[in-house]
């Protein structure tokens, strides 16, 4: 089922009406469209719906959907009155953004990588402006207004509620954090029993790094080879976290040679699409700078066999199915910690800013204003059985940029450069 988007006028009705759940608002939508019936609903986002044979219908949804940053409150009184008006474009963006976050849990425990960071819950993130909808894109940022206290700078870490075994993961980003001293952002997937169920770092970097680093972390018995089938540079080949002859938890690491793949270079080019293919035989990662996305991805029928050489290809003496299982999707931005903090003095630029990573991150909030994810879409596809194709798949997630959400069915899918001597975290889990 597809959510239609007519030229709505949205009027909030009284929250005092008896509803099935607490903390729920009712919203009536009316349209001047001549269509005589409308269907709207999003089970995945816990949005209730009615099918009314008239050009008007009713939403009921959690009030957290309407918790906006202070600067947006003039557009919507989140406590509602009988005549409060909500702009239809804003409503549409908020509804889809809420659906996006319904697929994730907000991590609020201490950072496993010993970062100088305080991960906040969804309500705090919304109320302090760390989460928002910008031009119908999902924005996930960090605190860039306050001197940090306690365990560190406020940030967000989210983990998908579902786990996956195989799939094609396609992330369309307009903007990413990274390239700023003290930061350590990552988009990655990981199994619950780390490192035995593996970790795949798809986007990752620290401090003033300029190129993306893609890395696997596993238990013993997984190594990769440089087959000349990918465009990146192999830095380390043993994926085992305690591999002899490698830095602790270095994993098997491939570095992009394209400065548009990470941080400032990525953002200056308008972002791009990062596609990850995970099968029993290989893990491939492609990067498509803005304007170069293959048509099959744009059309929702991705076929990795047609995309050319990936940036990273992880293949070799490794039983992928035994080392990678039940992976969950994670977005986070941490600070300092086991990697960014450990290599702080390796960067002349960063070392000149402050004697330690923590002192810089604590006292320079404005330096992190550009440290945010701006997500156009995130989709997970399952192969239809063809050797390389990921066609005939159901979409799992989309952010507010697109107008088709998985409304009625479960997804098919269950299934400068980096310092060579980098120290990696002791384990993200």
N, C-alpha and C positions, 0 to 999 in steps of 0.2 A: 504494500500500500504506500502511496506517495502522498506526502503532505502538500496540499495545494496552497498557493499563496495569492489570494485575491487582494484587492485594495482595501484592507480591513480598516475599520475604526474600532478601537478596543476600549471598552469601558469596564472598569472594575466595579463589581457589586459588593455589597456589604460582606465583610468577613464573619459576621455574626451568624450567618446561615449555618444550620446544622449539616456537617459533612461527615463522611465516613472516618477520615483521619483528622487528627489535630494538626495545627500549624499548616492549614491549607487555605488557599484563597480561591474564590470562584471568579472567573472572568467571562464576560459575555462578549462575543465577537459579532459584529454586523457588517454587511457589505452591500454596496450598491450594485453588485454584479447581478445580471439577469438570471444566473444559474439558480435552479430551484432547490438543489440539495447539496450538502457538503458533508464530507466525512473527515474527521481529524482525530488523531490519537497517537500516542507514543508509549507503548507498554514498557519499552526498555528504559524510558525516562520517568516512569511512574506517573505519567500524565493521563488522567482519566478522560473519557470522551463520551459524548452522546451523538447520535445520528438524528438530526432534526430535519424534517422535510420543509425547510425554509432557508432563506439566505442568512441564517443566524444560527450560531451554535455556542456551546459553553465549554470552557476549560475548567478543570480543578487541578491545582498543582501545588507543590510545597512552597511555602513563603520564601524559603532560602533562594529560590529562583530570582526573587525581586530584591535581594540585598545588594544594593549598588554602592559604588564608591561615593563619597560625599559630593563630588562635583557633578554627579549624575542625578542627585536626588531631586533637583528641580524638575526633572523630566518625569519623575514618578514618585508619588508619595507611597512608600512601601507599606504604610499602615492602612492605606486605602480609605476612601470615602465613597459615598454613593455615586459621586459624579467625577471621580478621578479619571483622567484620560491618559492612556499609554500610547505613545507613538507606535504604529504598526510595525515599522522596520525594527525598532528597538525590541518590541515584543518577540518578533521572529528570531532575532539574533539571540536573545536571552533563552528562548525555549530550546533552541538547538544547542547552545552552549551548555545548558543544564543537562541535556541528553549526553553530551560528550563526557562530562564529569561523572555521570551516573555509572560509567563503565570503570571508574577508578576508585581506589581507597586512598585517603590522605594519610601519609606516614608521618607520625608525630613523635616517634621515639628518638633517643639520642642517635646521632649519626654514626653508623658502623665504621665509617672511614676516618673517624676522629676529627672531623671538620669543625671549624669555628662557625657553627650554624645552628639556628633554631628552626626546625620544621614546624610550621603552624597548621592548624586544622582548616577545613574549608571555610567555615564561617569567619574566622579571623582573617584568612586570606582575602575573602570578598570584602569585608568591612574596611580593610586597610589598603585596598587597591592593588593587591598582588595578583588577584584574578579579575579579569574584566573581559568585555567583548569590544573589540576595536574594528570597525568596518566589517562586522560579521566574521571576525577571526578571533580565535581563543587566545588570550594573552595570559601568560604565567610568568610573573616576575619575582623580584626580590626587593627587600626594603632598601630604598635609596634616599631616605629622608632623615634617618635618625642614627646617632652614634650607637653602635651595638653594645649591648650589655649581656650579662649572664653567659649562656652557652654559645652565643654568637649572633650573627646577623640573621634576621627573619627571612625565610625562604620557603619554597614549596617542593615537596617530593610526592609524586603520585605513582601508584602501582595498579595495574589492571586487575580487575576482579577475576577475569578468566585467565586460564593458562593454556598454552598451545604446544602441540607436537607437530612440527612442520608448518609451513605456510609461506606466503609472500606478503611482506609487511611494507606498505608504501606510505611514506610520510611526506606531505607537502608542507614545507615551512616557508614563511615569508621572512622570518627573522629568527636568529638564535643568539643565546648568550655566548660569551667566549672571547678570548683575545685580550682580556683585562687582567692585570696582575692581581693575584689572590683568588681568582675564580677557578672552579672545576665543574663545569656543566657536563651532563651526559644524557643521551637517549640510548637505552639498552634493554636487553631482555635477559632474564635470569631464572634459574630453577630454584625451588625452595630449599633443596639440600645442597648448599654451596660448599665446595666446588664440584661435588659428585654429579650434579645435574647441569652444571655448566653455566657460563655467562657469555653473552655476545654483546660487546660494546660497539654500537653502530655509529654514534657520534660521541666524541670525547676529546677533551683537551684541558690544559691548565695554563694559567698565567698568560703570557703574551704569545702563546703558540699561534701559528698562522695556518697550519694545515691539519686536516682531520686525521685522527688516529683510530683505527679499527682493530679490535683485539678480542681473542677468545681466551677464557680462563677455565681450566678443567682440572680434574684429578689426573693421576699419572697415566701415561700410555696414549697420548695424543700429540702428534707432531704434524706440521704441514711442510710442503715443499714449494720452492719457487719454480713454477712451471712455465713462466713467461706468458701465462694466460691472463694476467691482470696488469693494470697500468700503475698500480701503487708500488711502493718499495718495501720489501720484506725486511723488517728490523730484527725480529726474533722469531724462531721457528718452533719452539717447544711450548705447547699450550699449558703444560703442567705448572701449577702455581709455585712449586718448589723445585723447578727444573735446575739442575746443576749448570753452572756457567752463565746463568742469567740472573738479573736482579730479582729480588723477592717479588713474586706475583707479577712478573713482567708479562707472562702469557705469550701467545704467538701474536705478533703485532705487525700490521701492515699500515704504512703511512701514505696518505694521498700526496701527490705532487702538485695538486691544484690549489692555489691559495683562495679560490672561490669556494672551497669545500668547508670552510670553518670560519667562525668569528666575523671580523670586520670585512674581510673579502667576500664572504658569503652574503652578508647583509647589504653591502654596496651594490651587489649584482641582483638584488631583489629576491634572494633566497634560491630555492630549488627543490628538487624531489630526491629523496633518498629511498632506494628500494632494496630490500633484503630478501633473498631467496634461501630458504632452509629446507633441504631435502635429506634423505638418508645418505646421500653420496657427497654432498658439498654444501658449503655456506658461501654465498656470493653477495657482495654489496656493490650497488651502482650509485653513482651520483650524477644527476642531470641538472646542470645550472639552469636558472630561469631562462625560458625560451627554447629549451632543447628537449623537453619532455616528450617521450614517444607517444604517438597518437593512441596506441592501445591502452596506455595507462590513463590518458585523459578520457577515453571512452569507456573505462571501467572493465576492460577485458585484457588485463596485463598478460603478456607472453614474453617471459625473460629470454627465450631462445632468440628473439629478434633484437636484443638490446646491445649486442656487441660485447667487447671485453669489459668485465667489471673492474672497479677500482681495487677491490680486494676479493681474493678467492682462497678459501680455507679448505684445502684438500690435501690428503697425503696418507700417512700412517695413523689413521684415526677412525675408530668406529663411531661415527657421529651419533647414531641412535643410542649408544650406550653412554655417551658423554653429555648429551643435551636432551633434556626432558622437561616437560611441564613448565615451559618458559612464560614468565609474566613480563609485560611491558612496563618500563619505568622511565619517567622524566624527572630529573632533579638538577638543582644547581647548589653545590656546596662550596665552601671556602676553605682554603689552606688544607689542613689534614695531611693524610699519609702520602699524598702525591704533591699537590700544589704547594703545601707548606714545606715539604722535604726538599724540593728543588728551587725554593725561593731564591737562594743566593746564586743559583746557576745562571740566572738571568740578570745581566748588568742593569737592564732597565728597571726591573722590579726591585733589586737590591738597593738601588739609588733612591727609591721612594720611601723606604722605612727599614729599620733593622730587622724586623720580622714580618712575616706574612700576617699574623694575627693583629699586630699593631696597626698595620695599614688598613686592613678590612674593618677593624673596629672604628677607626676615627675618620674615615673618608667615605661617607655614605654616597655622596654625589658621584663618585667614580663608578658606581654600579647602576646608574640610571638606564644604561643600554643593555643590561643583563636580563633579557627576557626572551621567552619562547613566544612566537606568534604563529599559531598553527592554522593552516588552511584546511587540511584534512589528514586523517589517519585511517587507513583501511587495511584489513587483513583478509587475504584470500586463501582458499584451499584449492589444490590442484584437482582437475577433473579426471585425473588418471593418465593424461598424456605425459610423456617423459619430461618435458620442460615447460609446458603451458600451465598457466594458472587461470584459465578461462572458466566460464560457467560457474563462477564462485559468488557467494554471497558477501556483501560488504559487512564488515563488523562495525566500524566506527566512522563517523564523519564529524568534523567540527562545524561551526556555524557558517563557514564559507559556502557550503553546498546545501542544496535544498532537498536532498533525498536522505531519509533516515531509515534504519531497519525497524519498521513499525510493528510488524506482526509475526516475524519468524526468527528463530534462533539462527545465528550465523553457522555456516557449514564448517568454518575453520575451527578445528580443535588442534586440530592439528593445524719567516722562520719555521722550523720544523720542530718536532718533538725531540727533547734531549735524548740521546741514545742511551744514557745511563739512568733513565728515569726510575724512580722507586714508585711502586704501585701500592694501592691500598691493601690492607690485610684481609679484605673481604667485604664486599658491599652489603651482604645480607646482615 
